[in-house]
Amino acid sequence: MLIPIFIVIYYYIKITQDYKTPFLALFRMVIQLLLIGYILVFIFTTKSPWFILAILLVMLTFAAIISLRPLENRDKNLYLKSFISIAVGGIITLAIVIFGVIKPKIWYEPRITIPLAGMVFANAMNSLSIFLDRLNSKNSTLKEAFSAALIPVINSFFAVGLVSLPGMMTGQILSGVDPLIAVRYQILVMLMVLSGSGLSIIIFIKLSHKLDKK
């Protein structure tokens, strides 16, 4: 898999003249996943709700920081709005999924809460990042930025089952789960992703509007 990756990196550097970002991203991806693998072994044995909440707080903090990566000018106010937006939009979605759909014996069951939170926060982070990048580009309107931010999620809705079988669904099927059960979980995940992403952007817009009026 590194062969096509290095081809992409070669042309990325050639076109953008950015030598740092692709290698840093590749290095961080490998190290972070290796570390989280060991950390999850420990986390999944934890039964403390405070520890799980602390992990969610860390995830939200990094999501808020990374969502602003495309912007050149970042102030504390922008970080705060990003954090609140992803936190509120993501937690509302997560709460509905955990308490209204899955209904585990304990809400802070690590094997359920952490992976679901990761999917919600990560997609909200990416959508907000696209939104802010587009909004700060020249001649871009709020309508265009909002539409562009949700293009990846909306496209996945159109493509699923026709162009692609999502990773979670594929993993479940490969592990022997009934395809019809896997499909139901995938529908839940996709609705969850759109909800978390859309709500986070809407909340950011509302926060910005209120602060600008002040």
Buried (B, 14 or more C-beta within 10 A) or exposed (E): EEEEEEEEBEEBBEEEEEEEEBEEEBEEEEEEEEEEEEEBEEBEEBEEEEBBEEBBEEBBBBBBBBBBEBBEEBEEEBBEBBBBBBBBBBBBBBEEBBEEEBEEEEBBBBEBBBEBBBBBBBBBBBBBBBBBBBBEEEEEEEEEBBEBBBEBBBEBEEEBEEEEBBEBBEEBBEEEBEEEEBBEBBEBBBBBBBBBBBBBBBBBBEBBEEEEEE
